[in-house]
Amino acid sequence: MMMLSIFFGSIIGISLGLTGGGGAVFAVPLLAYGIGVPAREAVGISLVAVGLTSLVGFFKKWRKGEAEIRTGLLFAVAGMLGAPVGNWIAGQLPETILMLLFSGLMLTIAAKMWLQSLRSASVELIRCADDVPLPTKWSMSQTDKVDGPSCQRDAAGQLILTSRCARLLLIVGVGSGVLSGMFGVGGGFIIVPSLVLFSGMSMSRAVGTSLMVIALISSSGLASLLWTGQEISLQITSLFVVGGIAGLFLGQSVSRHLSTTALQRVFSVAILIVAVFVMIRNLYQG
């Protein structure tokens, strides 16, 4: 049990280190079916492990200047408001229904990551063909009009926080929080692409900012869970966190040597397999 908890935690840490989010959806299935933890307790353990692991990862990114505190806080505040709502919704659902909804979420994530891998592959082909780096949002001039984010940045790359921009970030942040409270996921699979798409943030900064947001949203989800009287195993949680932090550093080191396309495709297939397993198991039990 001890080694299994550390090993499963390391899987979550590696996924967070590689992608900044998305792989945390493995936490609840691994806890529920790999260790035998009840689903709602697994959500609590997942929130602790994902939150603390993300916090460690954020500080590492922040020291390198790869995180935007102001944008992240806006996202996080909205997410912290949504997390208790998600926790309340989960409490009204039978465990089987909750896990079936979770498997549906995983299928959605798998499809989204696969589509992202196709776009990443196209970008890499264009870059290789032209033998020059593609321009970033920050380097585009005002005359280079493209279908880009609704938030804009100034010449120094700083976010121009208009009311429209704030509304967009708040809406997506609340959605991430609801999912976090319901399923114990950090919401990074929503946060990272949303930061890139809506705020024009670079991928490296989006990953670092996402880790901060995940840590804050997870703390809100955990607080609301404990408030309702849900108990969690301190032993399993501690071991899961130890494995998660170790896996985080490994994942961040490995990520520098792997292409984005390869990572996205491997994760999408892995998530698909777990989602199908969870769905079949709960439909059979039902």
KEBA-405976 format. One record per residue (C-alpha): residue number from 1; residue in three letters; x, y, z. Coordinates in Angstrom, 2 decimals, always signed. Each point is the difference from the previous one (the first is absolute). Layout:
BEGIN
+-----+-----+---------+---------+---------+
:   n : res :      c1 :      c2 :      c3 :
+-----+-----+---------+---------+---------+
: NUM : Ala :       X :       Y :       Z :
...
+-----+-----+---------+---------+---------+
END
This chain:
BEGIN
+-----+-----+---------+---------+---------+
:   n : res :      c1 :      c2 :      c3 :
+-----+-----+---------+---------+---------+
:   1 : Met :   +0.00 :   +0.00 :   +0.00 :
:   2 : Met :   +2.80 :   +2.43 :   +0.90 :
:   3 : Met :   +2.02 :   -0.53 :   -3.19 :
:   4 : Leu :   -3.15 :   -0.05 :   -2.11 :
:   5 : Ser :   -1.11 :   +3.37 :   +1.41 :
:   6 : Ile :   +3.41 :   +1.55 :   -0.72 :
:   7 : Phe :   +0.06 :   -1.51 :   -3.50 :
:   8 : Phe :   -3.49 :   +1.23 :   -0.89 :
:   9 : Gly :   +0.85 :   +3.43 :   +1.42 :
:  10 : Ser :   +3.10 :   +0.14 :   -2.18 :
:  11 : Ile :   -2.15 :   -0.62 :   -3.09 :
:  12 : Ile :   -2.05 :   +3.10 :   +0.85 :
:  13 : Gly :   +3.15 :   +2.02 :   +0.69 :
:  14 : Ile :   +1.58 :   -1.03 :   -3.31 :
:  15 : Ser :   -3.13 :   +1.03 :   -1.88 :
:  16 : Leu :   -0.06 :   +3.41 :   +1.70 :
:  17 : Gly :   +3.70 :   +0.49 :   -0.70 :
:  18 : Leu :   -0.38 :   -0.91 :   -3.65 :
:  19 : Thr :   -3.17 :   +1.89 :   -0.89 :
:  20 : Gly :   -0.93 :   +2.37 :   +2.87 :
:  21 : Gly :   -3.34 :   -1.79 :   +0.32 :
:  22 : Gly :   -2.21 :   -2.58 :   -1.60 :
:  23 : Gly :   +1.66 :   -3.09 :   +1.39 :
:  24 : Ala :   -1.47 :   +0.67 :   +3.45 :
:  25 : Val :   -3.18 :   -1.69 :   -1.25 :
:  26 : Phe :   +1.83 :   -3.28 :   +0.68 :
:  27 : Ala :   +0.03 :   +0.66 :   +3.77 :
:  28 : Val :   -3.56 :   -1.00 :   +0.92 :
:  29 : Pro :   -0.08 :   -3.20 :   -2.13 :
:  30 : Leu :   +3.41 :   -1.07 :   +1.35 :
:  31 : Leu :   -1.11 :   +0.58 :   +3.59 :
:  32 : Ala :   -3.45 :   -1.54 :   -0.44 :
:  33 : Tyr :   +0.91 :   -3.07 :   -2.04 :
:  34 : Gly :   +3.72 :   -0.39 :   +0.66 :
:  35 : Ile :   -0.07 :   +0.43 :   +3.78 :
:  36 : Gly :   -3.70 :   -0.47 :   +0.76 :
:  37 : Val :   -0.71 :   +3.45 :   +1.45 :
:  38 : Pro :   -3.71 :   +1.04 :   -0.09 :
:  39 : Ala :   -0.68 :   +2.45 :   -2.85 :
:  40 : Arg :   -0.77 :   +3.07 :   +2.15 :
:  41 : Glu :   +3.03 :   -0.57 :   +2.23 :
:  42 : Ala :   +2.07 :   -0.46 :   -3.17 :
:  43 : Val :   -1.16 :   +3.47 :   -1.13 :
:  44 : Gly :   +1.32 :   +1.49 :   +3.26 :
:  45 : Ile :   +3.36 :   -1.78 :   -0.20 :
:  46 : Ser :   +0.30 :   +1.04 :   -3.64 :
:  47 : Leu :   -0.61 :   +3.65 :   +0.89 :
:  48 : Val :   +2.74 :   -0.06 :   +2.66 :
:  49 : Ala :   +2.51 :   -1.82 :   -2.21 :
:  50 : Val :   -0.70 :   +2.01 :   -3.13 :
:  51 : Gly :   -0.09 :   +3.28 :   +1.94 :
:  52 : Leu :   +3.28 :   -0.46 :   +1.89 :
:  53 : Thr :   +1.83 :   -1.45 :   -3.00 :
:  54 : Ser :   -1.18 :   +2.88 :   -2.16 :
:  55 : Leu :   +1.10 :   +2.52 :   +2.64 :
:  56 : Val :   +3.54 :   -1.40 :   +0.02 :
:  57 : Gly :   +0.05 :   +0.05 :   -3.80 :
:  58 : Phe :   -1.26 :   +3.58 :   -0.08 :
:  59 : Phe :   +2.77 :   +1.33 :   +2.26 :
:  60 : Lys :   +2.58 :   -1.64 :   -2.24 :
:  61 : Lys :   -1.55 :   +1.63 :   -3.09 :
:  62 : Trp :   -0.48 :   +3.34 :   +1.75 :
:  63 : Arg :   +3.69 :   +0.24 :   +0.89 :
:  64 : Lys :   +0.74 :   -0.32 :   -3.72 :
:  65 : Gly :   -2.50 :   +2.76 :   -0.85 :
:  66 : Glu :   -2.35 :   -2.49 :   -1.68 :
:  67 : Ala :   -3.24 :   +0.99 :   +1.75 :
:  68 : Glu :   -2.34 :   +3.00 :   +0.06 :
:  69 : Ile :   -1.27 :   +0.64 :   +3.51 :
:  70 : Arg :   -2.69 :   +2.59 :   -0.81 :
:  71 : Thr :   -1.63 :   -2.05 :   -2.77 :
:  72 : Gly :   +0.25 :   -3.17 :   +2.07 :
:  73 : Leu :   -1.60 :   +1.58 :   +3.05 :
:  74 : Leu :   -2.98 :   +1.19 :   -2.04 :
:  75 : Phe :   -0.47 :   -3.51 :   -1.34 :
:  76 : Ala :   +0.51 :   -1.55 :   +3.44 :
:  77 : Val :   -2.48 :   +2.23 :   +1.86 :
:  78 : Ala :   -2.71 :   -1.00 :   -2.47 :
:  79 : Gly :   +0.99 :   -3.65 :   +0.32 :
:  80 : Met :   -0.07 :   +0.13 :   +3.80 :
:  81 : Leu :   -3.59 :   +1.25 :   -0.20 :
:  82 : Gly :   -0.94 :   -2.86 :   -2.32 :
:  83 : Ala :   +1.64 :   -2.82 :   +1.97 :
:  84 : Pro :   -2.55 :   -0.12 :   +2.87 :
:  85 : Val :   -2.79 :   -0.06 :   -2.59 :
:  86 : Gly :   +1.60 :   -3.00 :   -1.67 :
:  87 : Asn :   +0.42 :   -1.70 :   +3.37 :
:  88 : Trp :   -3.67 :   +0.57 :   +0.80 :
:  89 : Ile :   -1.07 :   -1.46 :   -3.36 :
:  90 : Ala :   +2.17 :   -3.08 :   +0.60 :
:  91 : Gly :   -1.63 :   -0.51 :   +3.40 :
:  92 : Gln :   -3.45 :   -0.21 :   -1.59 :
:  93 : Leu :   +0.99 :   -2.77 :   -2.43 :
:  94 : Pro :   +0.29 :   -3.76 :   +0.54 :
:  95 : Glu :   +3.60 :   -1.22 :   -0.19 :
:  96 : Thr :   -0.64 :   -1.97 :   -3.20 :
:  97 : Ile :   -1.47 :   +3.03 :   -1.77 :
:  98 : Leu :   +2.91 :   +2.15 :   +1.21 :
:  99 : Met :   +2.55 :   -2.41 :   -1.44 :
: 100 : Leu :   -1.88 :   -0.31 :   -3.29 :
: 101 : Leu :   -0.01 :   +3.78 :   -0.32 :
: 102 : Phe :   +3.69 :   -0.06 :   +0.81 :
: 103 : Ser :   +0.66 :   -2.49 :   -2.79 :
: 104 : Gly :   -1.93 :   +2.27 :   -2.39 :
: 105 : Leu :   +2.24 :   +2.89 :   +1.05 :
: 106 : Met :   +3.07 :   -2.15 :   -0.67 :
: 107 : Leu :   -1.25 :   -0.89 :   -3.48 :
: 108 : Thr :   -0.45 :   +3.71 :   -0.72 :
: 109 : Ile :   +3.53 :   +0.75 :   +1.21 :
: 110 : Ala :   +1.46 :   -2.86 :   -2.09 :
: 111 : Ala :   -1.71 :   +1.29 :   -3.15 :
: 112 : Lys :   +1.11 :   +3.58 :   +0.71 :
: 113 : Met :   +3.62 :   -1.00 :   +0.56 :
: 114 : Trp :   +0.05 :   -2.06 :   -3.21 :
: 115 : Leu :   -1.34 :   +2.94 :   -2.00 :
: 116 : Gln :   +2.61 :   +2.24 :   +1.61 :
: 117 : Ser :   +2.69 :   -2.48 :   -1.07 :
: 118 : Leu :   -1.15 :   +0.30 :   -3.61 :
: 119 : Arg :   +0.27 :   +3.79 :   +0.18 :
: 120 : Ser :   +3.41 :   -0.27 :   +1.67 :
: 121 : Ala :   +1.21 :   -2.32 :   -2.75 :
: 122 : Ser :   -1.16 :   +2.48 :   -2.67 :
: 123 : Val :   +1.87 :   +2.84 :   +1.71 :
: 124 : Glu :   +3.17 :   -2.09 :   +0.22 :
: 125 : Leu :   -0.22 :   -0.87 :   -3.70 :
: 126 : Ile :   -0.41 :   +3.66 :   -0.96 :
: 127 : Arg :   +2.94 :   +1.00 :   +2.18 :
: 128 : Cys :   +2.21 :   -2.70 :   -1.54 :
: 129 : Ala :   -1.04 :   +0.92 :   -3.54 :
: 130 : Asp :   +0.71 :   +3.69 :   +0.50 :
: 131 : Asp :   +3.08 :   -0.63 :   +2.15 :
: 132 : Val :   -0.98 :   +3.02 :   +2.11 :
: 133 : Pro :   -1.84 :   +0.32 :   +3.32 :
: 134 : Leu :   -3.66 :   +0.93 :   -0.20 :
: 135 : Pro :   -0.90 :   +3.43 :   +1.37 :
: 136 : Thr :   -1.53 :   +0.15 :   +3.44 :
: 137 : Lys :   -2.93 :   +2.14 :   +1.07 :
: 138 : Trp :   +2.39 :   +2.34 :   +1.72 :
: 139 : Ser :   +2.08 :   +0.56 :   -3.14 :
: 140 : Met :   -2.94 :   +0.69 :   -2.29 :
: 141 : Ser :   -0.59 :   +3.60 :   -0.90 :
: 142 : Gln :   -3.32 :   +1.70 :   +0.14 :
: 143 : Thr :   -0.33 :   -0.39 :   -3.75 :
: 144 : Asp :   +0.31 :   -3.80 :   +0.19 :
: 145 : Lys :   -3.68 :   -0.65 :   +0.58 :
: 146 : Val :   -0.83 :   -3.61 :   +0.82 :
: 147 : Asp :   -2.82 :   -1.85 :   +1.71 :
: 148 : Gly :   +1.68 :   +0.10 :   +3.39 :
: 149 : Pro :   -0.86 :   +0.37 :   +3.64 :
: 150 : Ser :   -2.59 :   +2.44 :   +1.29 :
: 151 : Cys :   +2.59 :   +1.27 :   +2.49 :
: 152 : Gln :   +2.77 :   +2.18 :   -1.42 :
: 153 : Arg :   +3.57 :   +0.72 :   +1.08 :
: 154 : Asp :   +2.11 :   +3.13 :   -0.16 :
: 155 : Ala :   +3.38 :   +0.33 :   -1.70 :
: 156 : Ala :   +1.75 :   -1.36 :   +3.11 :
: 157 : Gly :   -2.19 :   -3.11 :   -0.02 :
: 158 : Gln :   -2.06 :   +1.05 :   +3.03 :
: 159 : Leu :   -3.70 :   -0.94 :   +0.06 :
: 160 : Ile :   -2.42 :   +2.88 :   -0.63 :
: 161 : Leu :   -2.79 :   -0.91 :   +2.42 :
: 162 : Thr :   -3.18 :   +1.37 :   -1.58 :
: 163 : Ser :   -3.47 :   -0.85 :   +1.33 :
: 164 : Arg :   -0.57 :   -2.43 :   -2.88 :
: 165 : Cys :   +3.30 :   -1.72 :   +0.69 :
: 166 : Ala :   -0.76 :   -0.26 :   +3.73 :
: 167 : Arg :   -3.44 :   -1.50 :   -0.69 :
: 168 : Leu :   +1.48 :   -2.67 :   -2.26 :
: 169 : Leu :   +2.64 :   -1.01 :   +2.51 :
: 170 : Leu :   -2.53 :   -0.03 :   +2.85 :
: 171 : Ile :   -2.47 :   -2.21 :   -1.91 :
: 172 : Val :   +2.62 :   -2.58 :   -0.92 :
: 173 : Gly :   +1.42 :   +0.17 :   +3.53 :
: 174 : Val :   -3.39 :   -0.78 :   +1.55 :
: 175 : Gly :   -0.40 :   -2.96 :   -2.36 :
: 176 : Ser :   +3.41 :   -1.34 :   +1.03 :
: 177 : Gly :   -0.97 :   +0.37 :   +3.66 :
: 178 : Val :   -3.27 :   -1.89 :   -0.42 :
: 179 : Leu :   +1.81 :   -2.91 :   -1.66 :
: 180 : Ser :   +2.64 :   +0.05 :   +2.73 :
: 181 : Gly :   -2.60 :   -0.22 :   +2.75 :
: 182 : Met :   -1.92 :   -2.77 :   -1.73 :
: 183 : Phe :   +2.81 :   -2.28 :   -1.11 :
: 184 : Gly :   +3.16 :   +0.97 :   +1.87 :
: 185 : Val :   +1.75 :   +1.16 :   -3.17 :
: 186 : Gly :   +1.99 :   +3.19 :   -0.17 :
: 187 : Gly :   -1.59 :   +1.22 :   -3.20 :
: 188 : Gly :   +3.36 :   +0.51 :   -1.69 :
: 189 : Phe :   -1.30 :   -1.55 :   -3.22 :
: 190 : Ile :   -2.34 :   +3.01 :   -0.19 :
: 191 : Ile :   +2.28 :   +2.61 :   +1.56 :
: 192 : Val :   +3.09 :   -0.43 :   -2.19 :
: 193 : Pro :   -1.72 :   +0.23 :   -3.41 :
: 194 : Ser :   -2.30 :   +2.75 :   +1.30 :
: 195 : Leu :   +2.93 :   +2.13 :   +1.16 :
: 196 : Val :   +1.69 :   -0.43 :   -3.37 :
: 197 : Leu :   -3.17 :   +0.59 :   -2.03 :
: 198 : Phe :   -1.74 :   +2.76 :   +1.95 :
: 199 : Ser :   +2.91 :   +1.88 :   +1.59 :
: 200 : Gly :   +2.64 :   -0.46 :   -2.72 :
: 201 : Met :   +2.40 :   -1.51 :   +2.54 :
: 202 : Ser :   +2.97 :   -2.07 :   -1.16 :
: 203 : Met :   -0.20 :   -3.77 :   +0.62 :
: 204 : Ser :   +2.82 :   -0.05 :   +2.56 :
: 205 : Arg :   -1.59 :   +2.81 :   +2.01 :
: 206 : Ala :   -3.44 :   -1.59 :   -0.29 :
: 207 : Val :   +1.32 :   -3.24 :   +1.54 :
: 208 : Gly :   +1.60 :   +1.88 :   +2.91 :
: 209 : Thr :   -3.07 :   +2.18 :   +0.57 :
: 210 : Ser :   -2.25 :   -3.05 :   -0.25 :
: 211 : Leu :   +1.89 :   -1.71 :   +2.83 :
: 212 : Met :   -0.67 :   +2.96 :   +2.29 :
: 213 : Val :   -3.68 :   +0.06 :   -0.93 :
: 214 : Ile :   -0.34 :   -3.75 :   +0.53 :
: 215 : Ala :   +1.56 :   +0.25 :   +3.46 :
: 216 : Leu :   -2.40 :   +2.75 :   +1.10 :
: 217 : Ile :   -3.11 :   -1.59 :   -1.51 :
: 218 : Ser :   +0.89 :   -3.38 :   +1.53 :
: 219 : Ser :   +0.31 :   +1.59 :   +3.46 :
: 220 : Ser :   -3.50 :   +1.46 :   -0.35 :
: 221 : Gly :   -1.43 :   -3.33 :   -1.13 :
: 222 : Leu :   +1.67 :   -1.83 :   +2.88 :
: 223 : Ala :   -1.25 :   +2.53 :   +2.55 :
: 224 : Ser :   -3.59 :   -0.37 :   -1.18 :
: 225 : Leu :   +0.34 :   -3.80 :   +0.05 :
: 226 : Leu :   +1.31 :   -0.05 :   +3.58 :
: 227 : Trp :   -2.72 :   +2.47 :   +1.00 :
: 228 : Thr :   -2.61 :   -2.59 :   -0.98 :
: 229 : Gly :   +1.63 :   -2.56 :   +2.31 :
: 230 : Gln :   +1.85 :   -2.11 :   -2.58 :
: 231 : Glu :   +3.01 :   -1.73 :   +1.57 :
: 232 : Ile :   +3.16 :   -0.90 :   -1.90 :
: 233 : Ser :   +2.84 :   -2.36 :   +0.86 :
: 234 : Leu :   +3.05 :   +1.99 :   +1.09 :
: 235 : Gln :   +2.33 :   -2.94 :   -0.70 :
: 236 : Ile :   -1.13 :   -0.54 :   -3.58 :
: 237 : Thr :   -0.14 :   +3.75 :   -0.61 :
: 238 : Ser :   +3.55 :   +0.55 :   +1.30 :
: 239 : Leu :   +1.42 :   -2.84 :   -2.09 :
: 240 : Phe :   -1.89 :   +1.23 :   -3.05 :
: 241 : Val :   +1.43 :   +3.50 :   +0.47 :
: 242 : Val :   +3.56 :   -1.32 :   +0.43 :
: 243 : Gly :   -0.32 :   -1.97 :   -3.24 :
: 244 : Gly :   -1.61 :   +2.98 :   -1.72 :
: 245 : Ile :   +2.79 :   +2.45 :   +0.83 :
: 246 : Ala :   +2.69 :   -2.50 :   -1.05 :
: 247 : Gly :   -1.88 :   -0.65 :   -3.26 :
: 248 : Leu :   -0.40 :   +3.75 :   -0.60 :
: 249 : Phe :   +3.75 :   +0.62 :   -0.14 :
: 250 : Leu :   +0.47 :   -3.04 :   -2.22 :
: 251 : Gly :   -2.76 :   +1.15 :   -2.33 :
: 252 : Gln :   +1.40 :   +3.52 :   -0.29 :
: 253 : Ser :   +3.43 :   -1.41 :   -0.85 :
: 254 : Val :   -1.34 :   -2.42 :   -2.61 :
: 255 : Ser :   -2.26 :   +2.63 :   -1.60 :
: 256 : Arg :   +3.05 :   +1.86 :   -1.31 :
: 257 : His :   +0.87 :   -2.99 :   -2.20 :
: 258 : Leu :   -3.43 :   -0.92 :   -1.41 :
: 259 : Ser :   -2.08 :   +1.64 :   -2.71 :
: 260 : Thr :   -3.37 :   +1.49 :   +0.88 :
: 261 : Thr :   -1.71 :   -2.18 :   -2.62 :
: 262 : Ala :   +1.37 :   -3.24 :   +1.43 :
: 263 : Leu :   -0.98 :   +0.96 :   +3.56 :
: 264 : Gln :   -3.55 :   +0.93 :   -0.96 :
: 265 : Arg :   -0.59 :   -3.21 :   -1.93 :
: 266 : Val :   +1.38 :   -2.28 :   +2.71 :
: 267 : Phe :   -2.15 :   +1.70 :   +2.64 :
: 268 : Ser :   -3.14 :   -0.03 :   -2.13 :
: 269 : Val :   +0.30 :   -3.75 :   -0.61 :
: 270 : Ala :   +0.73 :   -0.70 :   +3.69 :
: 271 : Ile :   -2.97 :   +2.11 :   +1.14 :
: 272 : Leu :   -2.25 :   -1.74 :   -2.55 :
: 273 : Ile :   +0.96 :   -3.43 :   +1.34 :
: 274 : Val :   -0.68 :   +0.99 :   +3.62 :
: 275 : Ala :   -3.30 :   +1.67 :   -0.95 :
: 276 : Val :   -1.26 :   -3.11 :   -1.77 :
: 277 : Phe :   +1.04 :   -2.15 :   +2.98 :
: 278 : Val :   -1.86 :   +2.25 :   +2.47 :
: 279 : Met :   -3.10 :   +0.10 :   -2.19 :
: 280 : Ile :   -0.16 :   -3.77 :   -0.54 :
: 281 : Arg :   +0.58 :   -0.74 :   +3.68 :
: 282 : Asn :   -2.76 :   +2.34 :   +1.19 :
: 283 : Leu :   -2.48 :   -1.03 :   -2.68 :
: 284 : Tyr :   +0.61 :   -3.64 :   +0.89 :
: 285 : Gln :   -0.47 :   +0.68 :   +3.71 :
: 286 : Gly :   -3.09 :   +2.08 :   -0.73 :
+-----+-----+---------+---------+---------+
END
